[in-house]
């Protein structure tokens, strides 16, 4: 199932995002909620867009910081109202004042049968170069929190001996969404499928084929920086997103 993260078009109003997703024939949307993007918190408005464009929001990504129990509950209500299938959340930073929503609350909420609460891997960042910005967030640790996860391949740190294929194997059948993105794109302003198909120094096509061979049947979400798909030019956006969809179909959907 191929989704487009709304963060890839975050400089547009959400109505226009739905329009472009529909016109580029992406199947569904991963709604990336931002604190200051009030439309993304309005469940009635979101449902009206789903009906207007006949394009479901199947995945919701919560803000990566400044979360709380109340905000998480609101996001859960949006997911229920819009019939989303996954909610992706990031572990709190050790510097966050409020972490109880994550440490004491996530596993106590009433389970919704059709919604998976997925813990996302985070970047291995350090404060003052020595203090980990996040605590207890290895791949082995995050999958034990709710036993459902999301993998952001841009956060894989190669210097640690990890790569995207190994990370996917560690998370295994806990994965419900994989974000296809790359932290190196800004360096050369080229999308990976236009530059030999490389992501995080590994062939993207090999990763897709490995996923298909392993029987992966959950979501794949394209998440790029807006400038990478020429956010100022709708026709170029459609062309670049179309190229990615062809790439995805060749190396994942139609791979045997």
N, C-alpha and C positions, 0 to 999 in steps of 0.2 A: 504494500500500500504506500503510494508516494504522496507525501504532504509537502506543502511549502510553508515554512515558518514566516509568520507575519513580520518578524523582525527584519527579514530581507527587504521589506518595503516600508520600513518604519517611518520614513520621511513623508509618507502619504497618509491621508485620512483612511480610516478602516474601510469605508464604503468603496473607495477606489481600489484598495487591496483585494477585496472580494471580487471586484470587476476584473482585475488583471488575472487573478487565479482562475476565474471562470474562462477567460479568453485564452489562456495558455494551456488549458486542458489538464491542469493539475487536479488530482482527484479530491483532495481534501486540504484543510488548513490546520496547521499548528498555531494556535493563538498565543502569542507571546505577550503577556500582560505587563504593562509598564505602570509605575506608580502615577505618573502625571498624564497618562493617556486615559482620560476618563471614559471614553467610548468603550474601551476594552473591559471596563468594569460593569457595563450596563447590559444585564442579561436579556432584557426585553428587546433592546436595540439589536443585539447580536443575533437573537432568534429571528428577528425580522429580516436581517441580511441573509441568514441561512435559507430562509424561505424564498426571498427574492431571487437569489442567485442559484438556488438548489445546490449549494456547496456546503457540506457539513463541516463543523469544527470537531474533529475527532480527537485532537490532542490540545492540552493547555499547558503552557510553561509559565510558572509563577516567577515573579521578580527574584533575582538572585540575592537581594539584600533587603534590609528593613522590613522583614516579614514579621507577622504576629499571628496569634491564634485567631483573632478577628478577621484578618485579611485572608488567612488560609480558609476559614469557614466561608467567606464570601466567594472565593475561587471555587470551592467545592460546590456551592449553590449554583454558580454559573455552569459548571460541568454537568450537574444533574439536569438543569433547565435546558441545556443545549444538547444533551445526550452525548457528551464527549466520552471517550473511552480511557484516556489517560490524563493524569496530572503529574507534571514533572516539577520537582522541587530540588533546590540546592541546599546542602547542609549549611548552617550558619557559620560565619567567621568567629574565631575565638574572641575577637574584639567587640562583637555584637552585645548590646546590653541585654537584649531579650532573646534567649535561646530555648526557653521552656516549651514554646510552641512545637519545637522539633524534638527536643530530648524527652519531654514528658507527655506529649499530646498526640503525635502522629499515629501511634499504634493503639490509641485508646478511642479514636473516633469510630462512630458506627460505620461499618463497611457498606459500600454501595456495590451490589453484585457485578455491575458492568463497568466499574471504574477501577483502574489500577493506579495507586499512588506510587510514583516512580522516583527513586532517589538518583540524582544525576552526579556523575563524577565531576570533580572540580580541578582547577589548575593547581599544580604544586607550587604555590607562592609562599614567600617567606617575608616576615616583618623584620627589618634590620638585618636581613640576609641570614638569620639563624633561627627565628621563631616561626614555626609553620602557621600560615594564615588560617588554615582550617585544621581541626583536630579529628583524628580517627576517620579519615576519609579515603583510605585505600580502596581499591576495587573489591577486595575480599570483605572489607568492613561495610561498605555501603549496601551491598546486596543482602546483608543479613538484617537490615533495618525493617524493610517491608517485604523483602523477597521479590520485589519488582524494581527494575532500574531503567534508566535512559543513559545512553552512551554518547557523549559529545567527543568526536574524534579529534577536535582541535586541541583538547586539553591533555592528550597523551604526550608524556614527556619522554622523548627518545633517549635522553641522556641517562635515564634510569634503567635502560634496558627493556623498556616496554615498547610495543608497537600496536597498531590498531587491530591486527588479527589476533595477537595474544590477548589484548584487552577484551575483545569480544568472546574469546574462549573462556576467560575467567568469569565473566558475567553470565555466559551461557544462556540457559532458558529463562533467566530472570529479565532479560532485555525486552522492553516493550516499544522502545523508540530509539533510533540511531540518528543523530544529527550529522548530516554530511556537510562538513565545513572544514576550513583549513586556516590556521593562524599565519601561514606564510603567504597568503594570497596578496596582501597589501604590498609585498616586496616587489612583485613584478606586474601587478595589475592584470593578471591573466587568470581566468577560471581554469581549474585543473584539467578539465576535459578538453581544453583548447591548448594545453601545454604539455601534452604527452600523457595526460590522465594520472597525474601523481598527486597524492594527498599525504601530508606528513611524511614525505620521503618514501612512501610505499605506493605501488600502483593501485589506483582506485578500482580499476577493473578486476584486479586480483581479489580485492576485498569483497566486491560485489559477488564474484563467482564463488568465493569461499562461503559467503552468507547463504547463497542459493543452495550450494552443496550440503550445507549443514541443516537445511530445512527451515531457515528463518522465515517467519510468516507475519511478523509484526510490522510496525511502521518504520519508514525511512523518511526523514524530513530534511529538505534542503534548507540550510541556514547560512546566508552569506551577508557580507556587508553591502549596504545599498549601492555604494559606488562601484562595486564589482560587477553589477548587472546594469550599470548606466541608468540609475534611477531617474535621471532627468529626461530620458528618451523612451517613451512607452514601446515604440516599435523595436528598439534594440533590446529592451527588457524581454519582450516576447520572443525575440530571436534567440537570446542566450538561454532563457528558461526552456525553450523548445529543444535546443541542443542538449541540455542536460537530460531532458526526458528521453530523448533518443538514446543517449548514452546509457541511462538506467535500463531502458528496455532491452538494449543489446546485451549488456553484461549481467543483468539480473533476471529480468522477466523471461527473456527468450533463451537464456543460457541453459544448456542441457549437459 
